[in-house]
């Protein structure tokens, strides 16, 4: 079972920052999950929310700022001085770093609240620019974005993100639309659903797993991967099971 650091090592460090990604890499986890959105000047940036209010010392929508303006806000502000200034990273900055690592990256396309023009195209273009096509996969709650990704990059692995309630007959749904993975919240998932996905060749990667009972259960069900805010603990546990 693969361990993906959710927004980096976000249980200890400011989420979706280079610090969180670099610290995640030190844990030996299999990959990193991050979120991409677009600035006013069309730059792909790494941030989860459509606004900067929760994670920075600023306020307002990502789409209303240029990247140069966004860089001035501190993504570590809520840690009250525990960490040095952490800017919102550009996706390109992340890729430059990731090109030198062995990690896989799950790129969540954040088009479910605000539909950014050409976010899919620009994201894929940057991935290709850094030669990382074989070390990324895509996910989104807006499944039309995944359809667009498949149009642009037919061989790309896409994971259909669902809330904890999931969707009935998920394996068939994903396979019909060419989504190679199913990404549900853990609360509503059943072993039967995992089996149904696997019977259709669909991987099951589950979010966001931060407790041992859930981790053990998903491992026993044969889930392919989990997203966690605590990659160090989860990776150590999985490694101990597979020795």
PLY file of the C-alpha trace (Angstrom):
ply
format ascii 1.0
element vertex 243
property float x
property float y
property float z
element edge 242
property int vertex1
property int vertex2
end_header
0.00 0.00 0.00
1.46 3.33 -1.10
1.75 6.25 1.29
1.10 9.72 -0.13
1.83 12.82 1.93
-1.37 14.87 1.86
-0.44 18.46 0.94
3.06 17.40 1.97
3.83 16.60 5.60
0.87 18.76 6.56
0.38 17.30 10.02
3.54 19.06 11.18
4.43 21.69 8.59
2.56 24.40 6.65
0.49 22.62 4.03
1.33 22.83 0.33
4.65 24.58 0.93
8.09 23.55 -0.22
8.97 22.97 3.44
6.13 20.47 3.79
7.14 18.71 0.58
10.82 18.52 1.50
10.04 17.18 4.97
7.67 14.62 3.47
10.42 13.35 1.20
12.60 12.68 4.24
10.03 10.20 5.59
10.55 7.79 2.71
6.91 8.07 1.63
5.98 6.97 -1.86
4.59 10.25 -3.07
3.11 13.66 -2.45
-0.39 14.99 -3.00
-0.84 18.67 -3.84
-3.43 21.05 -5.24
-3.14 23.41 -8.20
-5.02 26.59 -9.07
-4.44 29.57 -11.38
-3.46 33.15 -10.57
-4.79 36.27 -12.24
-1.81 36.25 -14.61
-2.28 32.59 -15.52
0.41 31.01 -13.36
-0.17 27.55 -11.90
0.24 27.72 -8.12
0.11 25.18 -5.32
-2.64 25.94 -2.80
-5.70 24.04 -1.59
-8.35 26.71 -1.03
-9.75 29.05 -3.65
-8.99 31.85 -1.19
-5.81 32.56 0.76
-7.59 33.41 4.03
-7.19 30.11 5.91
-3.55 29.34 5.18
-1.87 32.74 4.87
-1.81 36.19 6.43
-3.73 37.57 3.47
-7.31 37.54 2.27
-9.08 37.18 -1.05
-9.31 34.80 -3.98
-6.27 33.21 -5.61
-7.61 34.17 -9.03
-7.64 37.86 -8.08
-3.88 38.02 -7.43
-0.89 37.79 -9.74
1.73 35.28 -8.73
4.12 38.10 -7.81
1.47 39.44 -5.45
0.74 36.04 -3.94
4.40 35.45 -3.15
4.25 38.24 -0.56
1.85 36.31 1.69
3.13 33.93 4.36
1.76 30.40 4.07
3.18 29.63 7.53
1.39 32.54 9.22
-0.96 30.42 11.33
2.03 28.73 12.99
2.79 32.00 14.76
6.53 32.17 14.17
7.31 28.47 14.55
8.57 28.39 10.96
10.28 30.96 8.78
8.38 32.73 6.02
6.94 30.21 3.55
5.63 31.61 0.27
2.90 30.00 -1.79
4.95 27.97 -4.30
4.46 27.96 -8.01
3.82 24.55 -9.51
6.96 24.98 -11.57
9.05 25.47 -8.43
7.66 22.21 -7.08
8.40 20.36 -10.33
12.00 21.61 -10.43
12.48 20.09 -7.00
10.49 16.92 -7.70
12.55 16.20 -10.81
15.47 15.45 -8.51
13.46 13.17 -6.23
12.05 9.66 -6.67
8.59 10.59 -5.48
5.33 10.21 -7.36
3.03 13.25 -7.34
-0.75 13.26 -7.21
-1.88 16.53 -8.74
-5.36 17.56 -7.68
-6.94 19.85 -10.25
-8.95 22.38 -8.22
-11.77 23.20 -10.60
-14.69 22.08 -8.46
-15.47 25.54 -7.01
-13.99 27.93 -9.59
-13.46 26.64 -13.11
-10.09 28.02 -14.18
-9.56 28.46 -17.89
-6.90 26.11 -19.28
-5.71 24.90 -15.87
-5.54 21.33 -17.18
-3.55 22.36 -20.27
-1.06 24.48 -18.32
-0.55 21.84 -15.65
0.15 19.09 -18.18
2.45 21.38 -20.18
4.60 21.97 -17.09
4.68 18.28 -16.23
5.93 17.52 -19.74
8.44 20.36 -19.59
10.12 18.64 -16.63
9.80 15.13 -18.04
7.66 13.86 -15.18
4.81 12.27 -17.13
5.62 8.83 -15.71
5.78 10.08 -12.11
2.49 11.93 -11.77
-1.19 11.11 -11.65
-4.19 13.40 -11.55
-7.32 13.69 -9.46
-10.25 16.07 -9.15
-13.70 16.36 -7.61
-14.69 17.87 -10.97
-14.59 14.76 -13.11
-14.93 16.79 -16.29
-11.42 18.04 -15.58
-10.27 14.41 -15.58
-11.98 13.86 -18.91
-10.05 16.87 -20.22
-6.80 15.49 -18.82
-7.42 12.21 -20.65
-8.02 14.12 -23.87
-4.72 15.96 -23.47
-2.72 13.02 -22.11
-4.45 9.72 -22.94
-1.96 7.65 -20.95
-2.29 9.69 -17.76
-3.59 7.93 -14.68
-6.63 9.78 -13.31
-8.36 9.25 -9.97
-11.98 10.21 -9.47
-12.23 12.07 -6.17
-15.41 11.51 -4.17
-16.62 12.64 -0.79
-17.03 10.13 2.05
-20.41 9.02 0.70
-18.67 7.79 -2.44
-20.62 6.53 -5.46
-22.35 3.22 -6.06
-20.72 0.87 -8.58
-17.51 2.91 -8.47
-15.43 0.35 -10.33
-17.71 0.39 -13.35
-18.02 4.18 -13.24
-14.26 4.72 -13.24
-13.51 2.10 -15.87
-16.21 3.41 -18.20
-14.70 6.89 -18.30
-11.08 5.77 -18.36
-10.28 6.69 -14.77
-7.68 4.22 -13.56
-8.21 5.04 -9.90
-10.96 5.75 -7.39
-10.21 8.27 -4.61
-12.96 8.16 -1.95
-13.04 9.49 1.58
-12.53 6.62 4.00
-15.70 6.93 6.09
-18.17 5.42 3.64
-15.85 2.94 1.95
-16.48 -0.81 2.25
-14.37 -3.85 1.48
-16.92 -4.85 -1.15
-16.39 -1.57 -2.98
-12.61 -2.02 -2.94
-13.03 -5.52 -4.37
-15.42 -4.23 -7.03
-12.89 -1.65 -8.17
-10.07 -4.17 -8.29
-12.18 -6.57 -10.36
-12.33 -3.86 -13.03
-8.65 -2.97 -12.77
-9.28 0.27 -10.88
-6.91 1.27 -8.07
-8.29 2.53 -4.77
-6.47 5.41 -3.04
-8.21 6.71 0.07
-8.16 10.09 1.85
-7.36 11.40 4.49
-6.11 8.66 6.81
-4.72 9.93 10.11
-5.56 7.17 12.60
-4.20 3.66 13.02
-7.54 1.82 13.03
-8.43 3.18 9.60
-4.92 2.56 8.28
-5.00 -1.09 9.40
-8.47 -1.66 7.98
-7.63 -0.21 4.57
-4.43 -2.24 4.47
-6.37 -5.44 5.22
-8.85 -4.59 2.45
-5.99 -4.33 -0.03
-6.31 -0.63 -0.83
-3.60 0.55 -3.20
-2.74 3.78 -1.42
-3.71 6.26 1.28
-3.30 9.99 1.66
-2.19 11.08 5.11
-1.05 14.19 6.95
1.43 12.00 8.87
3.47 10.11 6.27
6.28 9.20 8.67
4.04 7.16 10.96
2.05 5.51 8.17
5.11 4.63 6.10
6.88 3.09 9.09
3.84 0.97 9.90
3.39 -0.30 6.34
7.09 -1.10 6.07
6.91 -3.10 9.30
4.00 -5.14 7.89
5.80 -5.92 4.66
9.17 -7.05 6.04
0 1
1 2
2 3
3 4
4 5
5 6
6 7
7 8
8 9
9 10
10 11
11 12
12 13
13 14
14 15
15 16
16 17
17 18
18 19
19 20
20 21
21 22
22 23
23 24
24 25
25 26
26 27
27 28
28 29
29 30
30 31
31 32
32 33
33 34
34 35
35 36
36 37
37 38
38 39
39 40
40 41
41 42
42 43
43 44
44 45
45 46
46 47
47 48
48 49
49 50
50 51
51 52
52 53
53 54
54 55
55 56
56 57
57 58
58 59
59 60
60 61
61 62
62 63
63 64
64 65
65 66
66 67
67 68
68 69
69 70
70 71
71 72
72 73
73 74
74 75
75 76
76 77
77 78
78 79
79 80
80 81
81 82
82 83
83 84
84 85
85 86
86 87
87 88
88 89
89 90
90 91
91 92
92 93
93 94
94 95
95 96
96 97
97 98
98 99
99 100
100 101
101 102
102 103
103 104
104 105
105 106
106 107
107 108
108 109
109 110
110 111
111 112
112 113
113 114
114 115
115 116
116 117
117 118
118 119
119 120
120 121
121 122
122 123
123 124
124 125
125 126
126 127
127 128
128 129
129 130
130 131
131 132
132 133
133 134
134 135
135 136
136 137
137 138
138 139
139 140
140 141
141 142
142 143
143 144
144 145
145 146
146 147
147 148
148 149
149 150
150 151
151 152
152 153
153 154
154 155
155 156
156 157
157 158
158 159
159 160
160 161
161 162
162 163
163 164
164 165
165 166
166 167
167 168
168 169
169 170
170 171
171 172
172 173
173 174
174 175
175 176
176 177
177 178
178 179
179 180
180 181
181 182
182 183
183 184
184 185
185 186
186 187
187 188
188 189
189 190
190 191
191 192
192 193
193 194
194 195
195 196
196 197
197 198
198 199
199 200
200 201
201 202
202 203
203 204
204 205
205 206
206 207
207 208
208 209
209 210
210 211
211 212
212 213
213 214
214 215
215 216
216 217
217 218
218 219
219 220
220 221
221 222
222 223
223 224
224 225
225 226
226 227
227 228
228 229
229 230
230 231
231 232
232 233
233 234
234 235
235 236
236 237
237 238
238 239
239 240
240 241
241 242
